[in-house]
Amino acid sequence: MTSYASTPGVRSRMQLQRTRDTAPELAVRRVLHSLGLRYRVDRAPLPGLRRRADIVFGPARVAVFIDGCFWHGCPEHGRRETRANPGYWSGKIARNRERDADTDLQLAEAGWAVVRVWEHEPPAEVAELVATTVAAKRGEMRG
């Protein structure tokens, strides 16, 4: 298979990118845990959906995605143009964004709440949003 990396060094760095347990995820999870919330990590919220949420509150049906600024095209921090392989990366990031929107839609149609945040957002604020969403969903389940 042909690599899209511009150099072997870039390919090596790309392969080292973590897909779970990133620093922003760990920071948010620490705060959620300190709030007494328990969750699953790196799970597919729906059977048959080949997409994994960073944090999943199964019974409450809340899926949390902490998106990387580069990989998901953050309007504040995502690069508009990459120096190497700009055609590939602009398409790749566009496809990632389309997949994110499709994931959000599929989960919403199945009754899930989706919390999607950027990696640069303060962990305490993200955790507060997640906790509020989980509480609201649990309230729906009871009422």
ChimeraX commands (.cxc) that place a marker at each C-alpha (Angstrom):
marker #1 position 0.00,0.00,0.00 radius 0.5
marker #1 position 1.27,3.45,-0.87 radius 0.5
marker #1 position 1.82,5.87,1.97 radius 0.5
marker #1 position 0.38,9.37,1.80 radius 0.5
marker #1 position 3.17,10.67,4.04 radius 0.5
marker #1 position 5.58,13.03,2.34 radius 0.5
marker #1 position 8.65,11.43,3.97 radius 0.5
marker #1 position 9.48,8.33,6.01 radius 0.5
marker #1 position 9.91,10.57,9.06 radius 0.5
marker #1 position 6.43,12.00,8.65 radius 0.5
marker #1 position 5.03,8.50,8.22 radius 0.5
marker #1 position 6.73,7.42,11.44 radius 0.5
marker #1 position 5.26,10.38,13.35 radius 0.5
marker #1 position 1.80,9.71,11.92 radius 0.5
marker #1 position 1.97,6.09,13.06 radius 0.5
marker #1 position 2.80,7.23,16.59 radius 0.5
marker #1 position -0.38,9.33,16.89 radius 0.5
marker #1 position -2.48,8.01,19.73 radius 0.5
marker #1 position -6.04,7.00,18.95 radius 0.5
marker #1 position -7.07,6.83,22.59 radius 0.5
marker #1 position -5.82,8.03,25.96 radius 0.5
marker #1 position -4.65,11.36,24.56 radius 0.5
marker #1 position -3.74,14.11,27.02 radius 0.5
marker #1 position -7.03,16.01,26.47 radius 0.5
marker #1 position -9.05,12.80,26.95 radius 0.5
marker #1 position -7.20,11.88,30.13 radius 0.5
marker #1 position -7.68,15.38,31.55 radius 0.5
marker #1 position -11.44,15.30,30.93 radius 0.5
marker #1 position -11.74,11.76,32.28 radius 0.5
marker #1 position -9.94,12.76,35.48 radius 0.5
marker #1 position -12.44,15.54,36.12 radius 0.5
marker #1 position -15.42,13.32,35.26 radius 0.5
marker #1 position -14.15,10.65,37.64 radius 0.5
marker #1 position -13.65,13.21,40.41 radius 0.5
marker #1 position -17.31,14.21,39.92 radius 0.5
marker #1 position -18.30,10.62,40.62 radius 0.5
marker #1 position -19.24,9.77,37.04 radius 0.5
marker #1 position -18.37,6.35,35.66 radius 0.5
marker #1 position -18.07,5.60,31.97 radius 0.5
marker #1 position -16.55,3.36,29.33 radius 0.5
marker #1 position -13.58,4.38,27.19 radius 0.5
marker #1 position -13.08,3.99,23.43 radius 0.5
marker #1 position -16.34,2.18,22.72 radius 0.5
marker #1 position -18.75,1.93,19.81 radius 0.5
marker #1 position -22.00,3.36,21.18 radius 0.5
marker #1 position -24.17,1.41,18.73 radius 0.5
marker #1 position -23.78,-2.18,17.63 radius 0.5
marker #1 position -22.75,-2.24,14.01 radius 0.5
marker #1 position -21.55,1.37,14.01 radius 0.5
marker #1 position -17.87,1.15,13.18 radius 0.5
marker #1 position -17.07,4.36,14.99 radius 0.5
marker #1 position -15.86,4.68,18.53 radius 0.5
marker #1 position -16.58,7.41,21.01 radius 0.5
marker #1 position -13.84,8.57,23.37 radius 0.5
marker #1 position -16.13,8.33,26.41 radius 0.5
marker #1 position -19.46,6.48,26.58 radius 0.5
marker #1 position -22.17,6.62,29.23 radius 0.5
marker #1 position -24.13,3.58,28.06 radius 0.5
marker #1 position -27.24,3.57,30.25 radius 0.5
marker #1 position -27.66,7.34,29.85 radius 0.5
marker #1 position -26.93,7.10,26.11 radius 0.5
marker #1 position -24.34,9.87,25.97 radius 0.5
marker #1 position -21.33,9.67,23.64 radius 0.5
marker #1 position -18.41,12.08,24.06 radius 0.5
marker #1 position -15.96,12.87,21.27 radius 0.5
marker #1 position -12.86,14.97,21.97 radius 0.5
marker #1 position -11.76,15.99,18.49 radius 0.5
marker #1 position -8.20,16.88,17.60 radius 0.5
marker #1 position -7.84,20.32,16.04 radius 0.5
marker #1 position -5.79,19.17,13.04 radius 0.5
marker #1 position -7.63,15.91,12.29 radius 0.5
marker #1 position -11.13,17.36,12.52 radius 0.5
marker #1 position -10.54,20.84,11.08 radius 0.5
marker #1 position -10.90,23.13,14.08 radius 0.5
marker #1 position -11.79,26.61,12.80 radius 0.5
marker #1 position -9.56,28.16,15.47 radius 0.5
marker #1 position -6.46,25.93,15.39 radius 0.5
marker #1 position -6.75,23.68,12.34 radius 0.5
marker #1 position -4.41,24.58,9.51 radius 0.5
marker #1 position -6.07,25.87,6.38 radius 0.5
marker #1 position -3.33,24.46,4.16 radius 0.5
marker #1 position -0.72,21.86,4.93 radius 0.5
marker #1 position 2.74,22.27,3.47 radius 0.5
marker #1 position 3.05,18.67,2.32 radius 0.5
marker #1 position 0.34,16.85,0.34 radius 0.5
marker #1 position -2.22,19.68,0.62 radius 0.5
marker #1 position -4.64,17.93,-1.76 radius 0.5
marker #1 position -4.66,14.77,0.30 radius 0.5
marker #1 position -5.00,16.46,3.69 radius 0.5
marker #1 position -7.76,18.89,2.73 radius 0.5
marker #1 position -9.80,15.94,1.41 radius 0.5
marker #1 position -8.96,13.79,4.43 radius 0.5
marker #1 position -10.06,16.44,6.90 radius 0.5
marker #1 position -13.24,17.10,4.89 radius 0.5
marker #1 position -14.04,13.36,4.98 radius 0.5
marker #1 position -13.40,13.30,8.74 radius 0.5
marker #1 position -15.84,16.17,9.22 radius 0.5
marker #1 position -18.46,14.44,7.05 radius 0.5
marker #1 position -18.03,11.23,9.04 radius 0.5
marker #1 position -18.36,13.17,12.31 radius 0.5
marker #1 position -21.63,14.72,11.12 radius 0.5
marker #1 position -22.93,11.31,9.99 radius 0.5
marker #1 position -21.96,9.78,13.34 radius 0.5
marker #1 position -23.77,12.55,15.22 radius 0.5
marker #1 position -26.87,12.03,13.07 radius 0.5
marker #1 position -26.92,8.24,13.48 radius 0.5
marker #1 position -26.49,8.49,17.24 radius 0.5
marker #1 position -29.18,11.18,17.56 radius 0.5
marker #1 position -31.60,9.06,15.53 radius 0.5
marker #1 position -30.93,6.16,17.93 radius 0.5
marker #1 position -31.72,8.36,20.95 radius 0.5
marker #1 position -28.18,9.21,21.99 radius 0.5
marker #1 position -26.91,12.63,23.06 radius 0.5
marker #1 position -23.60,13.55,21.45 radius 0.5
marker #1 position -21.11,15.85,23.13 radius 0.5
marker #1 position -18.44,16.85,20.63 radius 0.5
marker #1 position -15.69,19.19,21.83 radius 0.5
marker #1 position -12.26,20.34,20.65 radius 0.5
marker #1 position -9.07,19.14,22.28 radius 0.5
marker #1 position -8.15,22.71,23.30 radius 0.5
marker #1 position -11.29,23.29,25.37 radius 0.5
marker #1 position -10.69,23.46,29.14 radius 0.5
marker #1 position -11.22,20.01,30.71 radius 0.5
marker #1 position -13.31,21.38,33.60 radius 0.5
marker #1 position -15.71,23.10,31.17 radius 0.5
marker #1 position -15.97,19.96,29.03 radius 0.5
marker #1 position -16.62,17.82,32.10 radius 0.5
marker #1 position -19.32,20.23,33.28 radius 0.5
marker #1 position -21.03,20.04,29.87 radius 0.5
marker #1 position -20.80,16.24,29.89 radius 0.5
marker #1 position -22.11,15.97,33.46 radius 0.5
marker #1 position -25.05,18.24,32.63 radius 0.5
marker #1 position -25.85,16.20,29.52 radius 0.5
marker #1 position -25.66,12.90,31.41 radius 0.5
marker #1 position -27.92,14.27,34.18 radius 0.5
marker #1 position -30.44,15.49,31.61 radius 0.5
marker #1 position -30.49,12.14,29.82 radius 0.5
marker #1 position -30.89,10.28,33.11 radius 0.5
marker #1 position -33.78,12.62,33.95 radius 0.5
marker #1 position -35.44,11.75,30.63 radius 0.5
marker #1 position -35.10,8.06,31.45 radius 0.5
marker #1 position -36.83,8.51,34.81 radius 0.5
marker #1 position -39.55,10.88,33.60 radius 0.5
marker link #1:1,2 radius 0.2
marker link #1:2,3 radius 0.2
marker link #1:3,4 radius 0.2
marker link #1:4,5 radius 0.2
marker link #1:5,6 radius 0.2
marker link #1:6,7 radius 0.2
marker link #1:7,8 radius 0.2
marker link #1:8,9 radius 0.2
marker link #1:9,10 radius 0.2
marker link #1:10,11 radius 0.2
marker link #1:11,12 radius 0.2
marker link #1:12,13 radius 0.2
marker link #1:13,14 radius 0.2
marker link #1:14,15 radius 0.2
marker link #1:15,16 radius 0.2
marker link #1:16,17 radius 0.2
marker link #1:17,18 radius 0.2
marker link #1:18,19 radius 0.2
marker link #1:19,20 radius 0.2
marker link #1:20,21 radius 0.2
marker link #1:21,22 radius 0.2
marker link #1:22,23 radius 0.2
marker link #1:23,24 radius 0.2
marker link #1:24,25 radius 0.2
marker link #1:25,26 radius 0.2
marker link #1:26,27 radius 0.2
marker link #1:27,28 radius 0.2
marker link #1:28,29 radius 0.2
marker link #1:29,30 radius 0.2
marker link #1:30,31 radius 0.2
marker link #1:31,32 radius 0.2
marker link #1:32,33 radius 0.2
marker link #1:33,34 radius 0.2
marker link #1:34,35 radius 0.2
marker link #1:35,36 radius 0.2
marker link #1:36,37 radius 0.2
marker link #1:37,38 radius 0.2
marker link #1:38,39 radius 0.2
marker link #1:39,40 radius 0.2
marker link #1:40,41 radius 0.2
marker link #1:41,42 radius 0.2
marker link #1:42,43 radius 0.2
marker link #1:43,44 radius 0.2
marker link #1:44,45 radius 0.2
marker link #1:45,46 radius 0.2
marker link #1:46,47 radius 0.2
marker link #1:47,48 radius 0.2
marker link #1:48,49 radius 0.2
marker link #1:49,50 radius 0.2
marker link #1:50,51 radius 0.2
marker link #1:51,52 radius 0.2
marker link #1:52,53 radius 0.2
marker link #1:53,54 radius 0.2
marker link #1:54,55 radius 0.2
marker link #1:55,56 radius 0.2
marker link #1:56,57 radius 0.2
marker link #1:57,58 radius 0.2
marker link #1:58,59 radius 0.2
marker link #1:59,60 radius 0.2
marker link #1:60,61 radius 0.2
marker link #1:61,62 radius 0.2
marker link #1:62,63 radius 0.2
marker link #1:63,64 radius 0.2
marker link #1:64,65 radius 0.2
marker link #1:65,66 radius 0.2
marker link #1:66,67 radius 0.2
marker link #1:67,68 radius 0.2
marker link #1:68,69 radius 0.2
marker link #1:69,70 radius 0.2
marker link #1:70,71 radius 0.2
marker link #1:71,72 radius 0.2
marker link #1:72,73 radius 0.2
marker link #1:73,74 radius 0.2
marker link #1:74,75 radius 0.2
marker link #1:75,76 radius 0.2
marker link #1:76,77 radius 0.2
marker link #1:77,78 radius 0.2
marker link #1:78,79 radius 0.2
marker link #1:79,80 radius 0.2
marker link #1:80,81 radius 0.2
marker link #1:81,82 radius 0.2
marker link #1:82,83 radius 0.2
marker link #1:83,84 radius 0.2
marker link #1:84,85 radius 0.2
marker link #1:85,86 radius 0.2
marker link #1:86,87 radius 0.2
marker link #1:87,88 radius 0.2
marker link #1:88,89 radius 0.2
marker link #1:89,90 radius 0.2
marker link #1:90,91 radius 0.2
marker link #1:91,92 radius 0.2
marker link #1:92,93 radius 0.2
marker link #1:93,94 radius 0.2
marker link #1:94,95 radius 0.2
marker link #1:95,96 radius 0.2
marker link #1:96,97 radius 0.2
marker link #1:97,98 radius 0.2
marker link #1:98,99 radius 0.2
marker link #1:99,100 radius 0.2
marker link #1:100,101 radius 0.2
marker link #1:101,102 radius 0.2
marker link #1:102,103 radius 0.2
marker link #1:103,104 radius 0.2
marker link #1:104,105 radius 0.2
marker link #1:105,106 radius 0.2
marker link #1:106,107 radius 0.2
marker link #1:107,108 radius 0.2
marker link #1:108,109 radius 0.2
marker link #1:109,110 radius 0.2
marker link #1:110,111 radius 0.2
marker link #1:111,112 radius 0.2
marker link #1:112,113 radius 0.2
marker link #1:113,114 radius 0.2
marker link #1:114,115 radius 0.2
marker link #1:115,116 radius 0.2
marker link #1:116,117 radius 0.2
marker link #1:117,118 radius 0.2
marker link #1:118,119 radius 0.2
marker link #1:119,120 radius 0.2
marker link #1:120,121 radius 0.2
marker link #1:121,122 radius 0.2
marker link #1:122,123 radius 0.2
marker link #1:123,124 radius 0.2
marker link #1:124,125 radius 0.2
marker link #1:125,126 radius 0.2
marker link #1:126,127 radius 0.2
marker link #1:127,128 radius 0.2
marker link #1:128,129 radius 0.2
marker link #1:129,130 radius 0.2
marker link #1:130,131 radius 0.2
marker link #1:131,132 radius 0.2
marker link #1:132,133 radius 0.2
marker link #1:133,134 radius 0.2
marker link #1:134,135 radius 0.2
marker link #1:135,136 radius 0.2
marker link #1:136,137 radius 0.2
marker link #1:137,138 radius 0.2
marker link #1:138,139 radius 0.2
marker link #1:139,140 radius 0.2
marker link #1:140,141 radius 0.2
marker link #1:141,142 radius 0.2
marker link #1:142,143 radius 0.2
view
